[in-house]
Amino acid sequence: MADKTYDLQGYTIALNKISFITRVFDAEDGEGFQFNIRFSAKLRLAPRFPTRHEAELQRSLLVKALS
């Protein structure tokens, strides 16, 4: 898995650096829905999506890519 990457909203993510992924939740100030990706270097990426369906889909595709 060392060479696997995943593209999400213009970011290329090194899958072997992901520590955990949160569930989908309402973003602040009514800005849609988001989930957080925490990396081993204590960095966080918080992609936001206009609908819960889109957020759930993108999260599930990322989880599938980690498998």
Helices and strands as residue ranges (DSSP letters): E 5-8, E 11-14, G 15-17, E 18-21, E 25-26, G 28-30, E 33-34, E 37-39, E 44-45, E 48-49, H 52-66
